[in-house]
Amino acid sequence: MTAVPPTADGIGAADGLDTGTPHPARVYDWFLGGTDHYAADAELGRQLVALDASTKYCAQHNRWFMRRATRHLAGTAGIRQFLDLGSGIPTEPNLHRVAQSAAPDARVVYVDNDPIVLAHAEPLMAGSATGASTFLQADVREPDRILELAATVLDFDQPIALSLIALLHFVSDDDGAREIVARLTGALAPGSHLVLSQMAGDWIPERTDRAVEMYKAGGVTLVPRSRAEVERLFDGFELLQPGLVWPPDWRPELGVDEVRDGTEVPLYAGVGRKG
């Protein structure tokens, strides 16, 4: 694990952190070849790769989907406000870099509940000269708090792109996943967009069940969902073409330096527009 920079009060963000329990953001960092993770995160990552050698490839394509969707929204769709929940550890180019390369005045709010992400939040703050990027530490299960904090940066009377990338499969139905999405999207103005990717629950079920058990053994909840369940998360939104697809199939023409070998990426990915 690389050294953790101090927070504003001079206390390391990892102080008191349970480094023996994997965290989704840090496992994802390991998948992407990052250095901001602990042994427990890497061990779970290795177990998942042993189960399915394409896991790292899938993580990379999930990140590329985010970048393509952001290019479209900041460019063609004219969106100037972005709310990214479960932002994870910064991996360049992150969402605000992509958005502000197309629209320098774009405003981006990142939200995550991992202290390690908070420790690396400073690079996220360096937005463009005319735009803004801000990090908020909050849990997705607190949608009202998220909306209240985000409203100090974003104007909810204007369109916002809400990003839920590879997040909801860590939120159970018992924790109110659908209700959380409905609360967040209900606060968005017409013309807003929802960008979402979610682990598929109806692709090789036995392999998916093993992944769920591996995460559970590591103390992490994993909730794959069927296509129909993911489509319901877009209630009130019109899915943009090509609809709900595997990440590599969402407008690949918008990609930059991406690698495709035909391997399936069992995540449902889509972008919807609120009418």
N, C-alpha and C positions, 0 to 999 in steps of 0.2 A: 504494500500500500504506500502510495506517495504521501509526503508530509501534508498535513491538513493546515491550511493557512488559518491564522487567528480570526475571530470575529471582531466586530467593532469594539467590544469591550476587552479584547485581548485574550479571551479564553478560547482555546481550541474548540471548534464545533464538534469534534469527536469525543470530547470529555463526557463520560457517562454513557456513551453509545454502546449498545449491545452489538459488538462486532462479530459475535459468534452466531448470529442469526442472519441469514441472507435477506437482502432487501431488493425488491424488484429493480429499482433504479440502478443499483450497483451491479446486479447480475447482467442487466442490459448493457452497462458500461463494459463489462467483460466481453460480452458478445461482440461489441463494436471495436474491440481491441484497445480499449482505454486502460488507464492505470489507477482509476479512483474506485477501488473496490478492495475487499478483504478476502482472506482465505476461504471463509464460508461461502461468499458469493461466487468465487472462482470454482469451488468444488461443486456447487449446484449447477453452475454453467457447464462444467465438464460432464456431469451426469446427464444433462439434457442433450448435449451434443452426442454423447454415446448412444442415447436413445434415438436421436435423429440428427444425422450429420449435417443436415441443411439448416439447423437452427440459427447459426451465425448469419447465413445467407438471408434467412427470413428477417432477422433483426435489421440487417442493412437495408433491405428493400422497404421495410416499414419506415425507416428514416428517410429514404429517397421519396417515398410517397408523400410524406409531410412536406418535403421541399418542393415537389411539383405542385401540390395543392396550394401551398403558400405563394408560389410564383403566379399561379392562375388568379388567386384571390387579390393579391396586391397589384397585379397587372391588369388583366382583362376585366375582372369584376370590380375593380376600383375600391376595394376594402382598405381602410386606413387604420383599423383597430383590431387587435388580436388578443385573445385571452387563451393562454395555453396552460391547461391543467395537467398535472403529472409531468412536468417539463423534463425532469431527470437531470442528470449531470451534463453540463455543457459539452457538446461535440460540434466542432466547427465544420461547416457553417450552420449555426443554429437558426431558429425560426426568425429572429429579429434581423439577422444578417441578410437572410433571403428576402424578407419583406421589404426592408429598407433599401436593398439594392434595386428593387423595382419602384418603390415609393419611399423616398427619403424621409417623408413626414409621418410615416407609419408609427403608431404607438403600440407597444407590446407589453403585456403583463404576463409574467410567468408565475405559476403556482406549483409548489411541491411541499411535502411534509417531511422530507429527509434532511437532517442537519448537515449531512455531507454535501447535499446540493446547495444548501445555504452557504456553506463554507466556500463554495466555488461560484457564488452568485455575482461577485464583483465584475467578472468579464461580461456578464449579461447586461450590466448597467451601461456599458459603453455603446450607446446608440448613435445614430447619425446626428449631425448638427441640428437638424430641424425636427427629428423624431424623438422618441423616448422608449426606454426599456426599463422595466421594474420587476423585481422579484418579491413575491409574497410567500411567507411560510404559512401554509394552511392545509387542512385535510379536505379531500374531495367530499367527504361525508358531512361537511359543514358548508353547504351551498349558500346559505344566507350570509355567513361571514365572508365567504369569497366574494359575493356580489357587493357587499358593503365596502370591502377593502378595494376591490377593483374599480369601484365607482369614483375613487379619488384620482384615478388616472384616465379612465375611459368614460366616454359619454354614452350612456345606455339609451339615449334617444336617437342615436345614430347607429348604422349597421356595425356589427362586430362579428369577427370570425372566432367561434369557439372551437378550440382544438382539444379533442379527447383521443389522443394517439396512444394505442396499446395501454390504456388505463383501466377501462371498465372490466376487463377480465381479471382484475384484482379487487373488484368490488362485488360482493355477493348480492343476491336478491334480498336476503335477509337484512342487508345494510341499506336496502332501498335504491339499488342502482337505477331503475327506471324512474323512480320518483326524483332522484337527484338530477338526472338529465332533464326531466320535465321542468323542474324548478329553475335550472340554469337557462334552458332555452326559452322558457316562458318570460324571462326578463329581457330577452333580446328584441330589438326593434325589427320591423319588416325590412327585408333586404339583407339580414344577417345570414351567416352560413355556419353549418355544423360540419366539422372535419373529424372523422372517427375511424379508428381501426380497432378490431376486436378478434381475438382468437376464435377460430371456427370450432364449433362443437360437433359438427356433422361430417367431419373428414377423418377417415380411419379412426373410428371411435376407440379401438383398443390402445392405439398409440397415444391418443389424447388422454385417455384415462390414466395411463402410466405417467404422463407428464403432470397431471393433477396430483397424483400420489407423491411424486418426487417433490413438488413444491410444498405439499402438505407436510412431508417429513422434515422439510426445512423451515416449517412454521409460517409458510406463505399460502394464502388462499388464492386459488386459480379457478376461474369460472368461465370455461368455454361456452359459447352460445351458438345456436343454430342461425341460419340465414333469416328465418322468420322473426326470431327474437331480436336480431340486430336491426332488421328493417323497422321494427316497432320503436326502436330508439330514435328513429327519424320522423316520428309522428309530428305533423305540422310543418314538415319541410319537404320540398320537392327535390328528389335526388337528381343531381346533374349527371349527364351522360359521362361514362358508360354505365352508370348505376352502381350497384354494390358488387364489387369484384375483388379478386386477389390484388394486392398492392401493385405488382408489376404491370397489371393491365389497366390501371387508372392513368389515362392520358400519357402514355410513355413518351410521346413526342416532346413533352416538356422537360424531359430528363437531361442531365448534364453529367457526362463521364460515368454513366451507370453500366453495370455488368449484368447480363441476363444469360442464363444457360438453359432456360426452359424448366428449371426446378419449380415445383408448385410451392407457393407461399400461403399456407392455410390460415390467412387472416382476412376477414372481411373488411374492405376499405371502401369508403364513399364520402362524398361531399354533398350536402343538401343546402338548399336555399329556402329561407323563410319568406312566405308570401305576405 
